[in-house]
Amino acid sequence: MLFDTNPFPSLSDSISQIETGIFSLENTNKIEPRTLITSMRGFHQEVFRSAEYEFEDIISHLENANITTLEAAASTLGNHFQKKFANYLGLTFKKNHFLNAGCQPIQIQKKHDIFFFVCQHFWDLTTLNSIQNWRENSRYAVAWIDEIWACELLNSKTKLCIELLKNFDYVFTTQSASTDAIAKLINRPCIFLPYGVDALKFSPYPHKLERSIYVYSIGRRSPQIHQHLLELSHQKDILYIYDSLKALQMYNYQEHRELYSNLIKRSRYYIANKAKFDQPQQTGGQEEIGSRFFEGAAGGSVMIGIPPQCQVFQQNFDWEDAVIPISPDTDNIVEILAELDAQPQRLERIRRENVINSLLRHDWVYRWQKILDFFDVSINSAMQTRINYLRNLANSIHS
């Protein structure tokens, strides 16, 4: 082992280890690949998929896994017609094996212990029809669905796509209240698996970074709170960062995550809301944990926003002040921030606890470990090395 869980290294040792790259998985090239990951990264570059790609890369590094990248088929009149006709047949006659996502067919030729399929949207599942021999060459097949709302399963198109999961051994989803409905539909086990984060990339430790961004807000937002924060930024010498464009495409997913993590690590406050908080017509009132909570906590920001009212949120963010709750129509956000600013010791405790809990509980390695547990597959030396390092860094923050 590169690190021992006890005794823990000093903070200066942790800094040295990170800067020299000693924690990097230098022996992963000696690990025989046992996992095949099928990734959407060559087919879709929407920014909301970046967490999925980060998860895939963490697994790839830990497992020395092979990644098969799906890509769009050539944009020809013939391909366009074939896709339209196939989807017409599939939806009309309820034959999901006809459904066509518009990606190039690929052939899986090598056997793997685990076939891991990650998707964000139910229509992504139709890409399985373009992957040949994936089931025959996989001892185990695992799917992870980023987002699927229980009420969506009432839709015939959605149901048709979800039924493509019947050949998987296990299905995982970030939506805790959707698991039973999915399991019943496909007659396969469906388990809640929350988002995670690259807790090392997002961690502000062991370095001390200046939090020069006063409030950082991305994605969906409350118009009323946004207006108050805009006015505050005009009145005082503060930096409020928010989305000003509607474009959702990333140039490069790794560069996006690097920028994103660096901005959170330099933010005093970070807006985090329950998933699709402003889209009740899509969620059907279902409340779930969005990825923002994991990313904001890992970056050591003080999170303010609308936490979901569900048991899994309480289980995953059960420490004091994990999120400072506010109403979406609050008109006193400026006063709330001023009151927090007047409590520097409380703010320091919140930031420290957010990072420590992220290192100990919410890194992607723990999500992958949970998946392996279902197959009684032991973790390898690279995974144990990362877990040890996460624990050591968390302990150095305590001291």
Summary of the structure (lengths in Angstrom):
residues: 399
radius of gyration: 22.0
end to end distance: 22.8
largest distance: 64.9
contacts: 1300
relative contact order: 0.14
helix: 48%
strand: 16%
